[in-house]
Amino acid sequence: MVLNDNKTQMSPVIALLSADEVTKRSRVLYEQVVRGEVSGISVDLEALRKLGERVAAQVSATAEATGLLPWGPWRHFEANEVDRWDALASSRGFQSATDMLQCAGDLAILAAVSQVSFPQSWRYDDPLTETQHTGPQGLSLAVFAMFGSGSFSAEPSDPLRVDGHALVRLTEEEIAAGFQLDITNQRDLVDQLLAHYKRFGETMALRPDCFEVDDATRPGNLLIKLTEERGPTQVAVVDVFERVLDALSPLWHGGVEQDGVVLGDTWNALALHVPGDLGTLFPFHLPAISIANALLEPFAWAGIEMTGLADLPAPSDLQHLALMLDAGVLSVTEKQNDFAELDPLDRAVLLRSTVLQLLSELSGITRTILEVAEEDVPLTCLIQGGTSLVATQLAKEKPEFYKAAANLISVQGVFWLRFEA
């Protein structure tokens, strides 16, 4: 699969794990569950319809209150109704759309890469609003503050950038201060973050064809190169997704490696073989999906449309697994059945495959109720304005389902997946 007709060709291994393969392979496992072929796990389609009604009502309320916006870190940057990016961009005074795209791309990719596993007890005190934040929003606000202060820049005269050299040279003290961690009592977490960012910088350095422009190695350069290749007005979301996957796959280590290539969010489920070249390999690529969604707005601000949003797989994440369990759409019994006999990793793969497809089915049900077309309300907007809000509401009512979901899919033990029990 050629991404750059002149320079860049995707690794044959990575090409097998494309967006299409993510959807196709998860579909096979989902259909087995729906047909009742795996005892101990079942799907209630009537409950899915009822959940669609609740999500549709939430989407309608969101659309009326704020409009439907894409899912991603930009919503986190607007916490407490403060548009932090707008203020930062206004103070920066970009000289061109390309300058803005490069900077916004730096921040978007950095924020998505920073959504890693943190203790549920962690809190971030936002000095701007004097409010406290947890989870993904807390992480995004911490990263934003560090970005604004120049922590990731190698150029003192230009703090609003992310340079590979700066990521490699980050110190324990900078990490601890930025994420408000105790460098003594939370040493392991500080070290994991330090190693993660160092690997991020090193991964970019390995791919100058994707990340280097004018001798600067920056994540936002990936957007510049894509627009140079695909034209100034449109870029396909699947091209963005697959370029991210190809260029950054070494960053997401801990799963499967094949022919010396790190395959990222891909897992070898030995008991779940389905037909095809991949055998027992099952890709999900949640980090790459998150980055592709995070880049929608930077491209749009630069006057570039990201097309083909329906080609992007749904995220198979912890929040949506908890939502499906909480709403009674998905039921799991771990006693004397096919599901219980599976290896924990195989169970996690089966559940994530089922959730990926359930979210896709739910989006279709929701649009039918709302009488809207997919191109008018893509999945990214349904997540931000609907499913994520309903999931949060249900988690507050019954937090035990969130904990159960984390226990079910936290077997991988990798730092870059937010699946902590």
N, C-alpha and C positions, 0 to 999 in steps of 0.2 A: 504494500500500500504506500503510495508516494504522497508525502505531505508537501514537499517542496520540489517542484519539477526540476529545479536546477541543483539543489544542494542536499536536502535532507530526506533520507528515506527511513521510514519507521522500521525498527527491528522486526524481523519476521515473527519472533515470539510475541512481541507486543501487539503486532497486527492481529494475531489470533484472538487477543483479548480485547477487541474493539467494543464500542458501544453496542453494536448489534449482538455480539456474543453474550454480553452481560444480560441482555433482555431475553434472548433465546434460551439460554441454559437455565435461568431461573424459572422460566415459563414451564419447562418440562417437570421440574420438581413441584411447582405449584399445582399443576394439573393432577399429579399423583396424590397430593394431599386432598384436593377437592373431590377426587373420585373415591376417597376413603381407602387408598391402598397402603397407607402407613398408619397402623393403629397407634393411638395415643396422641394424635394431633389431628385437629379437624377445623374446618372453616364453616361458619354460619353465614350464608349469603343473605338471609333476611336481616340479620344483625348488621351486615355491611350496608344494606339499603337504608336502614334506620340511621346508621352513622352518617351516610350521605346526606340525609335530611338535616341532621344537626350541623354538619360542615357547611351545607348550602346556606343555612340560616346565618352562620357565623360569617361566611364570605359576603353575604348581602349586607350585614351590619358593618363589616370592615370597609366595604366599597363605599358605603354612604358616609362613614366617619372620616376616612383618610384616603380612600382610593386603594386600588390593588397594586401593590409594589412587589418586586422580585424578592425571593428568599435569599438571605446572605448577610454578610457583615455590615453592609451599609445601614441596615435597620438597627443593628446594635450601636452604631455610631450616632444614632439619633435618640438614644436613651434620654428619658426625662424631657422629651420634646426639644432637645438641643441639637441642631444640625452641626456637628463638630467638623465634618468634612467641608461643608460650605464655608465655615469660618476660616478653616485652615487654607483652603484653596483661594479664598479672597485675599488673605494676607500674603500668600505666595505670589499671586499675580502672574499666571502662566503667560508665556510669550506666544504660544501656539497651541492648537488642539493636540499636536503630537507630544508636546511637552507635558500637557495635562494627562494624556493617555498613559504616558510612561510612568508618571508619578502615581496616578490612581491605580495602575496595574501593579506597581510595586506594593502598594498598601493592600490591595485586594488579595493578592496571592500570599503575601506575608500573613494577613489575618486568617486566611483559610488554613495555611500550613500550621498556624499556632493553635488551632482547635485540637488540643491534645488532652490526654487523660490527666485530670486533676482531682484531688480529693473533694468529695461533696461538701466537706466542711470549709473549704476555701472561700474567702470573701475578698472582693476588691473594693476599696474605699475610693470613690471617684472624687478627686479634689475639686473638680469643676462645679459639681452640683451638690457635693457633700452627701452623696447617697451611696448605698452599698449594693454591690451586684455579685452574682454568682454565675457559675457555669459558662456557656459560650459567650454571653453578653459581657460578663466580667473579664474574660480573656480578651475579647475584642477591644474593650475599653483600655485595658492595660497596654496592649500592643499599640493602640492608637496614640496613647500618651507618650510611649517610648519613641514611636515614629516621629511625632511632632517635635520631640526634644532632640532629634538627630542621633538617637542611639544606634541606628542601623546604617548610618551614612558614613562613607569614607571621605567625604568632602566637607570640611568645616564651613565653607561658604554656602553650601547647599544642603541643609539638614534634612529636607523632605525627600529622602530617597533610601533605597535599600541596596547596598553593595555587597557582593559576595565576600570581598575582603573584610568588610566590617562584621559580617556574620561570623566569620571564622575567628575574629579577634575579640569577640564579646567576652567579658569577664564574669566570674561568679557574682561579684558585687553588683554589676549592672543588671544581671538577671534577677537577683534577689530584690533589689530596689524596685525595678520595673514591675515585677509581679507581686510585690509586697509579701515576700517570703522570708522566713527566718533562716538565715544562711547556716546556722548551727543545727537547729532542730529539723529543718527540711532540706538537709544537704543532698539527699538522693534525688529529690525533685529538681533542685537547682542544677545538679549535674546532668540529669536527663534532658532538661531544657537546653543547657549549654551544648551538649552533644548533638541534639536535634538541630539547632541552628547552625552549628559547625558543619553538619552533614548537608544541610540546605545549601550553604555557601559552596561546599566542595562539589555538590551535585551540579550546580549551575556552572562551575568552572570546567567541568567535564564536557559541557555542551555549549561552546562558544557560538555554534551555528544557531542556537536558540536564544541565548541570553547575552551575547556580547554585541554592543554597538559603540563605536568610537572609543574602543579600549575600556569600556565600562561594562562590568558584568552585573546585570540587574534583572530581577524577575519581570519588570515591566517591559523590558526589551522584547520579550516573547510576543507581546501585543503589537509592537512596532513591526516586527518581522512578518507576523501574520498579515497585517494590512498591506505591507509591501508586496506580499505574494498574492493575496486574494483580491486586491483592489481597494480603493478608498471608501467604498460605500457599504459593502456587505462582507460578512464572514459567517460561515456555517458553524453552528454550535458543535457539531460532531468533529469538525476540524480543530476547534479550540480544545475540546475534550481529549482528542487523541494526541494532539501535540503536547498537552500538559502531561498526559500519561506517559508518552514516550520520553519526554525530556526530564521528568521528575521521578520516574519510577524507582531509581536507587534510593531516594529519600525514604520511601515507605518500606523499609526492610522488616523482616520478622515473619513473613509468610513464605511463599514459595519462590525458589530461584530455579531457573531452567536455562541451560546452556550459558551459564554465567550471567544471566539477566535477572535482576530483581523484579518480581511481578507485582509488587505493591499489594493492594487489597485483594489478593487472590489466594484461595485455600484449597488444599488437596484433601477432598472428602472421599476417602477410600471406599466407603460403602454406598456412595451415591452416583455411581457411574451412569452417564447418559450418552447416547450416540454422538459422535463427532470427533474432530481431531484433538480436542482437549482432554478426552478421557475423564479423569476424576478431578480435573481442575475447574474451580468455580470462581469467576471474577465478579467483584462488586464495584470496586473503584470509587468508593464513597468520597475520598479526598479529591479525586479528579473531578467528580460530579460537583462537589462543593465549589471548587475553584472556577469551573465553567460558569456556574450560576453567579458567582461573585463578580465575574467579568462582564456580565450583561450591561450594567450601568456605565462603567468606564467607556465601553465601546459606544454606547448610545450618546453619552455626553460629547464624544468626539465626532458625532454624526455618522456612526457606522452601525448598521443594523445587524444583529445576530439572528440568523435565519435558522429554520428547522428545529425549533425548540422541542418538538414532539419526538425527535430522534435521540434525545438525551434520556438515559435510563432514570428511573425513579430512585431516590436514595433508600438504601436498606439500612436504616439507622435505629438507634436505641429508642428514640422518641416515638417513632411510628410503630415499632414492635409493642411498646407499652400501650400505645393508643389502641391497637387491634386487640390486645389482651383485655384491656380495661372495658372496651365497648362490647366484649363478648363475640367479636368477629372471629377471633382465633382462640382455640382452647387447647391446652396441653396437659397431659397426664403423664407423670414420670414413674409409673408403677407397672411392671410386668406387661410391656407392650413393645411394639417395634421401635417406637421413638426412644423409649428408655434404654433399649439395648444398643443404640447407636453410640459411637464415640462422642464425647462432648463437642469436638470440633465439627463432626458431621451434623450433630443436632443444630449447632449454630448456623451452619451453611443452609440447612433445610429451612430453618426459621427465617433467615435473612432473605432467602429466595422467595419464600411465601409472602413476606412483608412487602418486598419490592413489587410483586405482582398485585397484591391487595391494594397498595397505594395507587397503582395505575388504574385498577378497576374502580376504586373509590372516586378518583378524579372524573372518570367517565360518568358515573352515577350522579355526581354533584353537578356536572355541567348539564346533564339532561334535566335535572330538577330546576336549574337556573335558566334553562333554555339559552345557553350560550355556546359558541363554537370554541374548539380548542385553541385556535389561533388568537382568539380574543381574550381568553383566560387560560394561559398555559399553566402547567403543573407548578412551576416556581411561584406563581402568584397564589395558587390554591394552597400551597404549603404555608406561605407567609401569612396570608389573610384568612386561612381556614384551619387546616389540620394541625398546625403547630399551636394555635390558640386553643383549639378544642382539647388537644393532648395535654396542654398545661392545666386547663380547667379540671380535666379528669384526674390528673396526677395529684392535684391538691385535694380532691375528694377522696381518692383511694391511692395513696402513695405506695401501697404494697405492690401494685402492678408494675410500677417503674422499677422497684427493687428486684422483682421476679424477672423482669425482662433483662436487666443487667446481669443477673446471675446466669441466665440462659445463654447469653452470647458473649460473655466476658472471658472466654477460654483462651483467646489468642494471646493475651498478655503483651500486646504491643502498645508503645507509648502514644502513637499517633492516631489511634482509634479511641474515641471518647466512650468506651464501653466499660466503665468502672462499676464494680458491684458495691 
